Amino acid sequence: GITGATGAIYGIRLLEILRGYQEVETHLVVSAPGKRTIAEETDWAVGDVEALASVHYDNKDIGAAIASGSFRTGGMVIAPCSIKTAGAIAACYADSLVSRAADVTLKEGRPLILLVRETPLHAGHLRVMLALAEMGAVVLPPMPAFYNRPKALDDIVTHTIGRVLDRLHLPQTLVSEWKGTNRA
């Protein structure tokens, strides 16, 4: 899913990369604020982003396949994940397809990875993220890493997506395994 927090490029880049995995079928839901964020932050048309996915749904389509636990998936990623969406998931408030699919993912014990985008965080935000972690979600804020010496913004985005792929147990070469420092 792509929701209305800044960082739509994370969801777009994930979809681009997942197209290279023949065994992966992607199902996309973009919230109304997510569509606005795509338009404001990128040069992508929403329809072109949706076309990156194998299947895409309207966020109001509660009858979609991904709204049922009997529809088997390898997990779910919400990138970016707004605090509003995170709060809905933490409260089991499934009033949209994004929050319903996330709730189903958790109840079925599948990986739910949330790229929560908000800063600074107040105590309520932290409580929501703690509740999600306690429920089994992976809260993966897209924090830039600098030990890999990124040269461009895309390097930072791609590194985060590599971490997401690791959590989905998909083979990837975007992030190198840390081998330790050379202390010779």
N, C-alpha and C positions, 0 to 999 in steps of 0.2 A: 504494500500500500504506500501511497504518497499522501501525506496530510499537509496542513497549512502552516508548518513551521518553515523558517528559512533553511535552505539546504536542499532544494528539490533536485539539485545535480546529483546528490547521493543516490536517490531512487533511480534517476535516469541512467547513471553510470552502472548501477547494479544490473538493470535490465539489459544494457548493452553487453555487459560481460557475460551474463547468463545465456545470451543468444549463442554463445560459443560452446555451450554444453548441450550436446545432442540429446542427452538423457533427461534434461530438465525442461519441464513444461511450466511456464510462468502464467500466473493469474493475477491481474492487476485491478486494483480499485484506487481511484483518485478522488479524494474528497473535494467539495466545492472550493474550500480555501486552498487546497493543494493545487487545483487548477489555476487559481489566481496566482499562487506563488510561482508556478512554472512560467506563466506569462510574464510576471514581473522580474524574475531572476535569470531567465534563460532566453535563448533565441529559438527554443523549441515550441512548436504548436502542440497543444494537448493531444490532438489526434495522432500526431507523429510519435509522441511518447506512448500512447496507448497501443500503437502499431508495433512497438518493440516487444510487447507481451504476446504470449500464445493466445490468451483469452483476456478480455477486459470486461468489467462490469460497472454498472451504475452503483453509486454508494447507497442508493435507496433500495436496491434489489436484494431484499432479505431472503428471497427464495433461491438465490444463486447456489451453485454447487458448493462453493467454499463456505457457505453458511451451515453446512452439516458435517458432523463428525464422521459420518459414513463415507464422505469424500476424502480419500487418503491423500495426504500431502507430506512433503519432506520438511515442512515448517513454513513459517511466515516471517517476513521482514517488513517493518514499516520504516521507510526512509524518505524524508525525515518524519519523525513522530512528534506531533505537537503535544504540549502539556495537556490540552483539552482531550485529545485522544488517549493519552496515557492515563489521565484521570478516569475517563469512561471505562477503559479496560480494567483498571484497578478496582473500580466500583461494580464491575460486572454489569455495566449499563450498556447493553448491546442495542443501541438505537440506530445504528448505521451498519452497513455491511462491513466496513473496516473493523469496527469494534466487535461485531458479532463473530467475524472470522477469527479475530484475535482471541476472543473468549473460547471459541471452539478449539483453536490450536492449543491453548493452555489445558483445557479439560481433557483433551486427548493425549496430553503428555508429549506434544511435539515442540520443536524449538520455535520460540517466539523471540525475535530479535528486534529491539526498538532503538532506533537512532534518535534519541530524545534531543531536541534542539531548543535550548533556552539558556539564557545567561543574563544576569546572575540568577541563582536559584534561591528561593526563599524556603522556609521550613516545610510549607505545604507541598512544594515540588519534590523535595527530598523524601517526604513521607510517601508520596505517590510512587516514586521510583523504588523505595524500599519495599512497599507493598507488592509491587510488580515482581521484584526479585524474589520475594518470599513465596510468590505464587508460581515461580518457575521461569519467568521471563528473563531474558538476557537484556539488561539495560546497557547499551553500547553507545554512549554519546560520541559523536564523531570528533574526537580530540585529535588535533594534528600531532603526528610524531615527527621529530626532527633528527633523530639518530640516523635516519636513512638519507639525510641531506636532500630534501625535496628541492627540485629546481623550478617547479611550476605548481600552480593550484591543482592541476590534474594529478600530480604525483601524490598530493595530500589526500585527495578524494579517493584515488585508486588504492592507496594504502589502507584506508578505512574499509573499503569494499573487500579487500583481501582478508581482513579480520572477520568480516561478516561471513565470507565463504568458509573460513575455518570453522566458525560456529555451526554452519550448516553441514559440516563434514564433507565439503566438496574440495577436490584437489585444486590447488591454485599455486601460481608462481608470482603473485603480485607482492607478497610479503615474504621476505627471506627470514628463515629461522635464525634467531639470535644465537651466536656461537660463543659469546663471552668476549671480554676485552683481551687484547694481546698485551700481557704485562711483562714482556721480555726485558 
